[in-house]
């Protein structure tokens, strides 16, 4: 999986929870998945359509009523679902709101090793300064990212690295990400 796919997956708030629920054995129908994730119907439908479009989930042919389709993971989806389940479980109930934000997981994937702000931004090419600043601030508030000032640089610049739960989540993703 490359970082662009991770950014694409996390662009929908409920994609990671849906993948985690499917991996955990929740029935691949709308009602059980909505119950398991807590998503609203519209947001769920948008996230499921997105997962189908990027090839991680497919409709299960021959199963379910046309108005109540059944979904299943594709082969690439099984890998993404396993990673999502590990992350979702590790984060705990109190931090799941942070995982549903678009840039949380891509930023954590990059700061697995220490990076400067501009390096993170280059690695996550479509991210804006504001979005990256907000993501880093939210991660710092939860102590998932540590900010340290590099005094040897001219001018001094902050270096960001994953910490505590953020480091554990980053370690789950790191082996699966292709280096560009």
N, C-alpha and C positions, 0 to 999 in steps of 0.2 A: 504494500500500500504506500502511495506517495502522499506528501503533505497536502497536495491539491485535492486528493480524494477525501482526506480527513476534513479539510475545510468544507468540501462539498457536503459530506455527510452531516456535519454539525451545523450547516446553514439552516436546518429545520430543528426547532427546539425539541421535538419529541422523537427524533430519529434514533438517538442513542437509547432512550428508555424502551422504545419499541423493539429494537434489536436485542437488548438485554432481556426483555420479557420473552421473546421468541426462543432465545437460547435457554432460558430457565424452564421452558416447557409449557408456557402459557399457550392455550389453543390459538391457532392462527386465524381467528375470526375477530371481527370488529369489537363486539361487546366485551369479550374477555380481555382483549388487549387494552381497551379504553379503561376498564376497571383496574387492570394491573398497573397501568402507567399513570392514571389520573388525568389524562389529556381530555380536552374537550373534543366533541365530534368533528368540528371544522378543522381544528389544528391537527387532529389525528389523521383525517383524510388527506390533508395537504402533505403531512410527513410521510404517510404510507405511499402516496402517489410519487413523491420524491424518491423514496427508497426503491420503488419499482423502476422508475426512470433511470436510476444510476446502476441498476442491475444487482442489488443486494437482496431484494425480495421479489417474488413472483406470485401471481395468482395460481392456486393449485388447480390444475385442469381436471374437470370431472367431479369436483367436490364443491358442495355448497350451492345454494340458490343464487341466481344471478344478482339478486338484491342483497344477499348476505354472503359475499364471496369468502373463500378461505385462502389464506396466504401461507407461503412457506419460504424459507431461506434458500437462496441460490448457493452454489459452492463458495463464491467469494463472500457472500453474505454470512455464511457460517463462521468464517474467520473474523469478520467485523462484529458479529454477534457475540462471539466468545470474548473478544477484547472489551466490547461494550458491557457485557455482564460482569467481568472482573472489575472494571472501573466503577460501574454503578453500585456494585456491592461494597467495594472499598470505601467509596465516598460517604456512605451512610445517609440516612434520611435527611439529616439537617443540612447537608451540602448539595443535595440534588438540584436545587434551584440554580446553583452556580454552574453545574454541568450542562444545564439546558441552554446556557448562553452560548451564542455562536462561536466566540473566539477562545473560550476557556481551554478546550482540549488542544486545539492547534498551538496555542501559546505554550502550554505545558509541554507539548511534544518538542518544541524548539528549545526551551530553556532546560531541557534534560542536561545539557552542558551550558555553562555560563555564556551569555550573549549580551551585547550592547543593544540598546533600543533600535538603532538603525539596522542592525543585523537581523533582529527579529522581524522588523518590518519588511526587509528584502526577502526573507524566507517565506513570509506570508503575504506575498505580493499585492493582493487586492485590498489588504487592510489599510484603513486610514489612520492618521496620527491619533485622532480622537478615540477611535475604537480600540486601538492598541493601548493607549493611555488608560482608558476605562477598564479594559480587561486586566492590565497589570495592577491597577489600583485595587480592583475587586479581589484579585488573587493575593495581593499583599495583605489586605485586611483579614483574610482567612488564614494567613501564614502559609499559603501554598507556594508562594514565590518570595524569595529573599532578594532585597535590593541592597547593593553595596556600591559605594562610589570608588571608582578607579582613579586614585590620586596621581598615578604615574602618567595618565593620559593628559594631553593638553588640548583643550581645556578638560578638567576632570569630568568624567562621564559615568553614569550609573551602569552597573553590570547586574543582570537579572539571572537568577538560577532557581530551579525548583527546590522546594523545602517541604519537610514533613509529609503530609498526605499528598501534596502536589508532586513531590519527588517519587512517591510510591506509584502514583498514577502515571507519571512520566516514564518510569521504569517499565511499566506494563506496555506502553505504546512504543518505546524506543526500538525494541528488536524487530518490530513489524514495519517500521518506516524506512523507505528507501532514501538514501542520501542523494541529494541532487548535486 
